[in-house]
Amino acid sequence: MDKATILRWLRETDAARLEELWQRADATRRAEVGDAVQLRGLVEFSNVCVRQCTYCGLRAGNRGVTRYTMTADEIMGCAREAVRLGFGTVVLQSGENPSCTAAWLAGVIRSIKAETSLAVTLSVGERDRAELAAWRTAGADRYLLRFETSNRQLYDRIHPGLPGQFSDRLAILRQLRDLGYEVGSGVMVGLPGQTYDDLAEDLLWFGRLGLDMIGIGPYIPHPDTPLGQEALGGAAAGAEQVPASELMTYKMVALARLMCPGANLPSTTALATLNKASGRELGLSRGANILMPNLTPTRYRAAYEIYPSKVCITETAEICHGCMMRRLQSIHRSVGTGRGDAPAYHRRQHPVNERTAS
């Protein structure tokens, strides 16, 4: 799709036309990645963060957060739970926490890989190439680093740099590709100051980067952040301001499926926060193929508050898993087996020999 076509879809309000978009995205998803929904066990192992992102409840300046970092043994317990529940992947996510050193996290990864057949996805922020290489050598399979928005001015507003450092997430994503990771990124929908043109550029960047995973969620204001305080103050929105709505998020998921047909796309927890009854299911019917049940011990979950009112804060992993199964049954979707690598990534790692294929 060209940019003009993307913009037309982003601005579309006619329900019948949008149904055409949902059906196209769902058909593409079925053809490229199948009907099975892959389950990724999420472990939010530390909410310590040195960043001052203006939208995130974990920002270093938020004194209202009870900080924690799980031990390696606690993380291993979550990995064993992922195996018991039949997941193919464990996602290790944290704030940008330098005290979780490259050597420490490499040790955790090696332990998981030695004991299980799980794929390991990391989502630990901006780290240097040596650290990324060390984790890849230790056995990490995937890395998720959202570029959040392709609008550089907006990015700098929501993501202030560390002293003496320039934040270039697109460059890091290319490094991850060079190191052999399965690479994931994504954006938030409805950031204050974000326009339809910005979202169209985001989608074009998904295609340029050839992403294997794409995470898209609505912007949900956190009251203890600068952007959240602006929202409470009733800051005026411009005519081109994108709504941080459930509908706009579905549009972005569907268009991302069409832009990157073979990517893995989660139906996110943030969608479920906006629509607890059926947000995940609607995401899965409009292009998504991944769910991420939370394996973080319940004593830590409430403290990992990037945005408020997250779902699944008190439920055990067992209860969360049962809920996921019932939701999938309600929309006649099966649970995937194995690692669930993105088809595009698999093709890069195992290219077809043209002479043999012929």
C-alpha positions in Angstrom: 0.0 0.0 0.0 1.1 3.5 -0.7 0.8 6.3 1.9 -2.4 7.8 0.3 -4.1 4.4 0.6 -3.0 4.0 4.2 -4.3 7.4 5.1 -7.7 6.7 3.6 -8.0 3.6 5.7 -6.8 5.4 8.9 -9.5 8.0 8.4 -12.2 5.6 7.3 -15.4 5.7 9.5 -17.9 3.6 7.4 -18.5 0.3 9.2 -19.1 -1.6 5.9 -15.8 -0.4 4.5 -14.0 -1.2 7.7 -15.5 -4.7 7.6 -13.7 -5.1 4.3 -10.4 -4.2 6.0 -11.0 -6.6 8.8 -11.7 -9.4 6.4 -8.7 -8.7 4.3 -6.4 -8.6 7.3 -7.9 -11.8 8.7 -7.6 -13.6 5.4 -3.9 -12.5 5.1 -3.2 -13.7 8.6 -4.8 -17.1 7.9 -2.8 -17.5 4.7 0.5 -16.4 6.1 0.6 -17.6 9.7 -2.4 -19.9 10.0 -5.3 -20.1 12.5 -3.2 -21.2 15.5 -2.7 -18.6 18.2 0.8 -18.6 19.7 1.0 -18.0 23.5 4.0 -16.1 24.8 4.5 -16.2 28.6 5.3 -12.7 29.8 7.7 -12.2 32.7 8.0 -8.6 33.9 11.2 -9.2 35.9 12.1 -5.7 36.9 10.3 -2.3 37.0 13.5 -0.4 37.7 14.2 2.1 34.9 16.7 4.9 34.3 14.6 6.6 31.6 12.3 9.6 32.1 9.8 8.7 29.3 7.0 11.2 29.7 4.2 8.6 29.2 5.4 5.7 31.2 4.5 4.9 34.8 7.9 3.2 35.4 9.8 6.4 34.6 12.7 7.1 37.0 11.1 10.3 38.3 7.9 8.5 39.5 8.5 8.2 43.2 5.1 6.4 43.7 6.4 3.1 42.3 7.5 0.3 44.6 10.6 -0.9 42.7 11.5 -4.6 42.3 13.9 -6.9 40.5 13.2 -10.6 40.4 15.9 -13.1 41.2 17.3 -15.5 38.6 15.6 -18.4 40.5 12.2 -16.5 40.4 12.6 -16.1 36.6 13.4 -19.7 36.2 10.3 -20.6 38.1 8.3 -18.6 35.6 10.0 -20.4 32.7 9.1 -23.8 34.2 5.5 -22.6 34.5 5.6 -21.6 30.8 6.7 -25.2 29.9 4.0 -26.7 32.2 1.3 -24.7 30.5 2.5 -25.6 27.0 3.9 -22.2 25.9 6.6 -22.1 23.2 8.1 -18.8 24.3 9.0 -16.8 27.4 9.2 -13.0 27.1 11.6 -11.4 29.6 10.6 -7.7 29.9 11.9 -5.0 32.2 12.5 -1.3 32.5 15.9 -0.1 31.3 17.8 -1.3 34.3 21.6 -1.2 34.2 21.9 -3.2 37.4 20.6 -6.2 35.4 24.0 -6.6 33.8 24.8 -8.2 30.5 26.5 -11.1 32.4 23.6 -11.6 34.8 21.0 -11.7 32.1 23.1 -13.9 29.9 23.3 -16.4 32.8 19.5 -16.4 33.1 19.1 -17.0 29.3 21.6 -19.9 29.4 19.7 -21.5 32.3 16.4 -21.3 30.5 17.9 -22.7 27.3 19.7 -25.5 29.2 16.6 -26.7 31.0 13.8 -26.0 28.4 13.1 -25.8 24.7 11.5 -22.3 25.0 12.3 -19.5 22.7 13.5 -16.5 24.7 12.4 -13.0 23.7 14.0 -10.0 25.4 12.4 -6.6 25.8 14.8 -4.6 28.0 15.3 -1.3 26.2 18.2 0.3 24.5 21.4 -1.6 25.2 24.7 -1.4 23.4 25.8 -3.8 20.7 28.2 -5.8 23.0 25.3 -6.5 25.4 23.0 -7.5 22.6 25.7 -9.8 21.1 26.3 -11.4 24.5 22.6 -12.2 24.9 22.4 -13.6 21.4 25.4 -15.8 22.1 23.8 -17.0 25.3 20.8 -18.2 23.3 18.3 -15.3 23.2 16.1 -15.7 20.1 14.1 -12.5 19.7 14.3 -8.9 20.7 11.5 -6.4 21.0 12.2 -2.7 20.9 9.4 -0.4 20.0 10.3 2.7 18.2 7.0 4.2 19.5 6.7 6.8 16.7 8.6 7.6 13.5 8.0 11.4 14.2 11.4 12.4 15.6 10.2 15.5 17.3 7.4 13.6 19.0 9.8 10.8 19.9 12.1 13.3 21.6 9.2 14.7 23.5 8.1 11.4 24.9 11.5 9.8 25.2 14.2 12.2 26.6 17.7 10.9 26.0 20.1 10.0 28.7 22.9 12.5 29.3 25.4 12.4 26.5 23.5 9.7 24.6 21.5 10.0 21.4 18.6 7.6 21.1 18.4 5.9 17.7 16.1 2.9 18.0 16.0 2.4 14.2 19.7 1.9 14.2 19.5 -0.6 17.1 16.8 -2.5 15.3 19.2 -2.9 12.3 22.0 -4.1 14.7 19.6 -6.7 16.1 18.9 -7.9 12.6 22.7 -8.1 11.9 23.2 -10.2 15.1 20.6 -12.7 13.9 17.7 -11.9 16.3 14.1 -12.2 15.3 13.3 -8.5 15.4 10.2 -6.9 16.9 9.1 -3.3 17.2 5.9 -1.3 17.3 4.2 2.0 18.2 1.6 3.5 20.4 -1.6 4.9 18.9 -3.0 8.2 20.0 0.1 9.8 21.6 -0.6 13.5 22.3 0.6 15.4 19.2 0.5 12.3 16.9 -1.2 12.8 13.5 -2.6 10.5 10.9 0.4 11.2 8.8 2.7 10.0 11.6 0.8 6.7 11.8 1.0 6.2 8.1 4.8 6.7 8.3 4.9 4.2 11.2 3.3 1.6 9.0 5.7 2.3 6.1 8.6 1.9 8.5 7.3 -1.5 9.5 7.6 -2.6 5.9 11.0 -1.0 5.4 12.4 -2.7 8.5 10.9 -6.1 7.5 9.8 -6.7 11.1 9.2 -10.2 12.4 7.1 -9.0 15.3 4.9 -5.9 15.6 3.3 -4.7 18.9 0.6 -2.0 18.6 -1.3 -0.7 21.5 -3.4 2.4 22.4 -1.8 5.2 24.4 -3.4 5.1 27.9 -2.4 8.1 30.1 -0.8 7.5 33.4 -1.7 10.1 36.0 1.8 10.1 37.5 3.6 11.2 34.3 4.0 14.5 32.5 1.7 13.5 29.6 -0.8 12.1 32.1 -0.8 15.4 33.9 -1.4 17.2 30.7 -4.4 14.9 30.0 -5.8 15.7 33.4 -5.4 19.4 32.7 -7.5 19.0 29.5 -4.8 20.0 27.0 -6.4 20.8 23.6 -6.0 18.4 20.7 -5.3 19.5 17.2 -7.6 18.6 14.3 -5.1 16.0 13.1 -4.7 14.4 16.5 -5.1 10.6 16.3 -7.6 9.3 18.9 -6.2 6.8 21.3 -9.1 4.6 20.7 -9.8 0.9 20.4 -11.0 1.3 16.8 -7.9 3.2 15.7 -5.7 0.4 17.3 -7.6 -2.2 15.3 -7.1 -0.3 12.1 -3.3 -0.2 12.8 -3.2 -3.9 13.6 -5.1 -4.7 10.4 -2.9 -2.5 8.2 0.3 -3.8 9.9 -0.8 -7.3 8.9 -1.2 -6.2 5.3 2.1 -4.3 5.3 4.0 -7.2 6.9 2.0 -10.4 6.1 4.3 -12.9 7.8 4.9 -11.0 11.0 3.7 -12.1 14.4 1.2 -9.6 15.8 -0.1 -9.7 19.4 -3.5 -8.8 20.5 -2.2 -6.7 23.3 -3.1 -6.3 27.0 -3.7 -2.6 26.4 -6.5 -3.5 24.0 -8.0 -5.8 26.6 -7.7 -2.9 29.1 -9.9 -0.7 26.8 -12.3 -3.6 26.1 -12.2 -6.2 28.8 -15.1 -8.2 27.3 -13.7 -8.8 23.8 -10.7 -6.6 23.0 -8.3 -9.5 22.6 -10.8 -11.5 20.5 -11.5 -8.6 18.2 -7.7 -8.1 17.8 -7.3 -11.7 16.8 -10.1 -11.4 14.2 -8.5 -8.3 12.7 -5.0 -9.5 11.9 -3.3 -10.5 15.2 -2.1 -14.1 16.0 -0.4 -13.8 19.4 -1.5 -13.7 23.0 0.8 -13.0 25.9 -0.5 -14.5 29.2 1.2 -12.9 32.2 3.5 -15.3 34.2 4.9 -12.6 36.5 4.3 -13.6 40.1 1.2 -11.8 41.3 3.1 -10.0 44.2 4.9 -8.0 41.5 2.3 -7.4 38.8 0.6 -4.3 40.2 4.0 -2.6 40.5 4.7 -3.0 36.7 2.3 -0.2 35.9 3.3 1.4 32.6 -0.3 2.5 32.3 -3.1 2.3 34.9 -5.9 -0.3 35.2 -4.1 -3.1 33.5 -6.1 -6.4 33.3 -4.9 -9.7 34.8 -3.1 -8.1 37.8 -4.4 -10.5 40.5 -5.0 -13.8 38.6 -2.6 -16.6 38.8 -0.9 -18.0 35.7 -3.2 -21.0 35.9 -6.3 -18.8 35.9 -5.0 -16.6 33.2 -4.2 -19.6 31.0 -7.7 -21.0 31.5 -9.2 -17.7 30.6 -7.2 -17.6 27.4 -8.3 -21.1 26.4 -11.9 -20.2 26.8 -11.5 -17.0 24.8 -9.9 -18.9 21.9 -12.6 -21.5 21.9 -15.2 -18.8 21.7 -13.7 -17.6 18.4 -12.9 -21.1 17.1 -9.1 -20.6 17.1 -6.6 -23.3 18.2 -3.5 -22.9 20.3 -0.2 -23.1 18.5 2.6 -25.5 19.3 6.3 -25.1 19.2 8.3 -21.9 19.1 6.1 -20.0 16.7 8.9 -18.3 14.7 7.7 -15.7 12.2 7.7 -17.2 8.7 9.8 -14.4 7.3 12.5 -15.0 10.0 12.4 -18.8 9.3 12.9 -18.1 5.6 15.9 -15.9 6.3 17.5 -18.6 8.5 16.6 -21.5 6.2 16.6 -20.1 2.6 15.2 -22.4 -0.1 17.9 -23.7 -2.5 16.4 -22.8 -5.9 18.1 -25.7 -7.6 16.7 -28.2 -5.1 13.3 -26.5 -5.2 13.1 -26.8 -9.0 
